[in-house]
Amino acid sequence: MIEGVIVSIKYGTYLVNSNGVIYQTSPRGLLKFKGKLYVGDKVLLDEDNFVITDVLERSSLLKRPPISNVSQILLIFSLKEPEFSYYLAFKYLTYASFNGIKASLILTKADKSNEKEYQQIKETFEKIGISTYVTSSKNKEGIEEIKNLFKNNVSVLIGQSGVGKSSLLNAIDENFAREVGEYSLALGRGKHKTKEVLLLPYMDGYIADTPGFSSLELEMSKLDVAHYFPSFEKDALECFYSNCLHISEKNCKIKEKVDSGEIPSIAYENYLKLIEEVEKY
């Protein structure tokens, strides 16, 4: 058997990378009944006809973007065009935490912003333990710093259309040659260029380029959000009530930390927005 990783799925064709050799293949008939295959899946190929015969156990699975075996999520947010959104940042971080995957923030287009603005954003997230990096693909600011993030990792880039994911990849390694979309000032969003999830080999790991999206539904309960909101997971266990939503309950550890300034007020404000949003679940 040949073991490899699915690096692309397009129109029913599967590309599998095994030690640098790319196989164009498809799953064996019986395997189709085991469920959907994902980019990132570790699979076995038959040595005679190179069809996929089995999929190995997954360490993680994301529904959006659809990808498996991710070791870290890198949330890409531009400082300008589109404007940085605290709400979306906290929402995506909650999504990552809920799925048990470490996440960091990468801020792009520093050349279009000012240092005071992006330092405030960086300080806010690093205060709650979220590593935050500032970059510019145009002048290469911060690019060398983030390269080491990818070593021996399967990293997925997540962000809205137009935030500069493809430009960032090209700045990291020009051989990626990702097609770069334009940002529409009239529409207030970027134009989709990346159409599917694609794994790019890099530094003994992979970087997953993904289609941009502007909306993400958190299929979570209020209690899930109360537990998995960034920086809440540990402190929530110290609340008096095990089902504390950190809103009006007494002896709430989270509210104590907000009042003392240990948790930034802007984090708590966006937490309340997320709680309202997931009411239907």
N, C-alpha and C positions, 0 to 999 in steps of 0.2 A: 504493500500500500504506500501511496505517496501522501504525506501530510502537507497541507498548505492553508493559506488564508484567502478568503474571498475578498478581493479588493475592489470589485465593481460588479453591479448587476444592472443590465440594461436590455430591455426588450427580450427578456427570457434567456439572455446569454450571460454566463457567469465567468468572470476572469479570476483565476486562482493563482496566487504567487507562492511558489515553493522554492526556497533557496535561490531566488532571483530569476527563476524560470516561470513564465506566465503561460498558464494553460487556459484555453477557451473551452468551456465545458458546459454541462448541464447535469441536473440531479437525476439519479436513477429513478425509475418509475415508483418503486415502493417507498423511496425516501420522501416523495412529495406528500405522502399521507402523514408524515411525522410533523408537518407544520411548515411554516414559512422559513426560508433561509434569509440571512441578513449579511450585508457587508460587515466584515469583521469576524464572521464565523470561521472557526478552525474546522477544516473538513478533511476527509480521506478520499483519495482518488484511486480508482482501479488502475493498476499499472498496464493493463492491456488496452483498454479503450478510453481511459482518462475521464470517465464519468464520476460524479460525486456519489460515493456509496454511503457515507455516514457523516454526521456532524458531531463534533466533540462538545462536551459540557461547556456552557457559557459562564463567564465570571460576572457579566453584566449585560443588560439589554435595555436600550432606549427605544421608545416608540417614535419619538420625534426629536432629532432625525432618526430614521430607522437604522440602528447600528448596534453591534454587539461587541463584547470584550473590550470596552473602553476603560482605560486606567485613569484618565483625567479629562475634564471638560475645560476648555479655554473659551470664556465668554468674551466675544469681540464687540466692543462698543466704540463708536466714533465720538469724538468731542464735538464735532460739527458735521452737519450734512450727512446723516441726520443728527440732531442735537442729542446729547447724552440724556438718558432717562434713568433716574434712580429707581423708578417703579419697575421697569423692565429688568434692570440689573438684579434687584432683590427677588423678583419673580423667578428669573432663570436660576439664581443661586438656590432658591428653595426647591426648585425642580431637581437640581443636581443633588442636593442633600437628600431628598426623598428617595432618589435612585441609588444612594450610597456611593456616589462618585465625587471625588475631590474636584473642586472648581477654583479657577483663578480668573481675574479680570485682565484683559489687555485693552488699553485705551489707544485708539488710533487717531491719526490726523492731528498730532500735537502741533504741527506747523500752522494749523488754522485756528489754534486756541492760544490762551495765554497761561503762563506758568501758575499764576495764582489760582486760576479756575481748576486746572487739572490736579494741582497739589491738594486742593480741598477735597476733591473726589477720592483721590488716592488715600488721604488720611482717614476719611470716613470709613472706607472699607477695611483698611489695614487695622483700624481700631477694633474691629470685630473679627480679626483673624483671617481676612481674605487677602491673599497676595495680589497686588495690583501693579501693573506695568504700563508705562507710558511710551508710545512709539510713534514714529512717523515713517511711513514707507517712502516718502518723497526725499527726505534728507537722511534716512537710515538711523534716526534717533531711536535708541533702545533696542534695536534689532539684535545686536550681538548679545545683549543681556538675556533675551528670551530664548535664544537658540538652545541653551542647555536645558530648558524645560522639556524639550522633546526627546532627550536621550533615553533610550530603552522604554519609551512609553508609547501607548496607543492613545493619541490625543485627538479629540474631536473639537473642531471650531464651530461655535454656534453664535449666530448674530443676525440682525436684520439685513435685508438687502441694502447695499450701498455703504456699509460700515467699513469696507476695505479688507475683507477676508482674502480675496484673491490677490490684491496688491501686497498684503502682508506676506502671503506665501511666496510671491515672486521676490520680495525683498529678502526673505530668509534664504531662498535658493532660486536663482534665476532659471535653473533647469526645469523647475516646475512649469513655467510658461503658462500660468493660468490666465484665461481670458478675463479682462477687467471690464466691469460694467460702469455706466455713468450714473451720477446722482441727478435726479430731476428736481430742480428747485420748485417748479410749478406743481408737481405731484407730491413733493415732500417725501420722496422715497427713492431707493435705488432700483435699477433695472436688473432682473434676474439674469445671471450669466451661468452660474453653476446650476445644472439641472438635476443632478443626482449625487448621491453620496459616493465619494471616491477616496480610497486609501492610497496615500503617497508615501513610499518608503523613505525614511529619513532617520539618521543617527541610531541605527539598530532598533528602530520602532516604526511607527506609521503616524502620519498626520492625516486626519480625515477632513477633506473639504466638503462642505454641505451647502445645499440651497438655502438662501436667506428666507426668513419668514418674520412677519410683523406681529403675529398673534400666537399665543401658546396657552391652551387651556390646561389648568392644573386640575387633574381628576383626583382631587384630594378632599378629605373632610376638613372641617375647621380644626379639629384636634391634630390632624396631620400637619397643617400649616403652623399651628401653635408649637409643635415639636420640632419641625424641620426648618423653620425660618432660620437663616444664618445667624449663628451665635446663640440661638435659643436652646439648642438640643441639650446641653449640659445643665444650664441654669434652670430650665423648666422642671427638672427633677427635684429641685429644692422648693418649688411652690407648695403651699399648704395643701392645695387640692390637686389630686392626680389628673383631673380633667380640666385644669385651669386653662382658660383661653387668654389670660393676661389682659383682660379688658376692665372688668369691674370687681373681680374677685379680691378678697382680702388676703393679706400675707402672700402676695405675688412677688416672687424673686425678680421676675423680668421687669415689672413696673418699678421696683426698687432701683434696679440698675439704670433704667431710663431716667428716673428722678435724680440719680446721682451723677448722670452724665457718662457712665461707663458704656451704656448703649446709646448711640447717637439718636437724637429725637427724630431725625429724618428716616432712620431705619424703622422706628416704631410707627411713624405715620404711614409708611408704606406697608407695614405689617397689617395695620387696620384695614387698608384698602384691599389687601389680599384676602383677609378674613371675609369681607363683604362679598368679594367676587366668587368665593367657593361655596356660598350659602346653598346653592342648588344641589350640591353633592351630598 
